[in-house]
Amino acid sequence: MSLFGSTIAGVVLALHLFTGAVQAADTPPADANRELEAQGQRVAQELRCLVCQNQTIADSNAELARDLRREVRQMLARGSSEKEVREFMVARYGDFVLYRPPVKATTVALWAGPFLLLFVGLWMARRILLSRRRAAAAGTLSSAEQDRLRALVSSEEPGSR
């Protein structure tokens, strides 16, 4: 091996050891890091991805969801409580950012909307079925009714009197 190759290997090794030492100095204790990560996960499970809308930011891979997860972790690392983080997100994005928004005047449509749509759909289906039944019943006559109808029609024809 040449002198140049061993020098490069030495520099790479020194850089690797140096960056490991720097990372170790910045890394908080493992227990605190696990607790912070658990807090971040709990908050992320309660916040809606504003892009996907049917996923939490913990479950979404959207860029905005990644940014919001990072923001949540940073706020928690700075000492904010989970409640403060949720309040900040609601102040910034509104109640819609909560995966389970509170029931109040501004969110009643979010809670009542699905039930209202279900009720309207069932009501319309019932009306359609009843109108079809009436139409089918009006179009079908029993054989006795058909005989009576023929007798009435034939007695009313001109020239039959």
Secondary structure, DSSP 4 states (H G I P E B T S, - for coil): --HHHHHHHHHHHHHHHHHHHHHHHHSPPHHHHHHHHHHHHHHHHHBB-TTTSSSBTTT--SHHHHHHHHHHHHHHHTT--HHHHHHHHHHHH-GGGBSS---STTTHHHHHHHHHHHHHHHHHHHHHHHHHHHHHHHH---HHHHHHHHHHHHHHSTT--
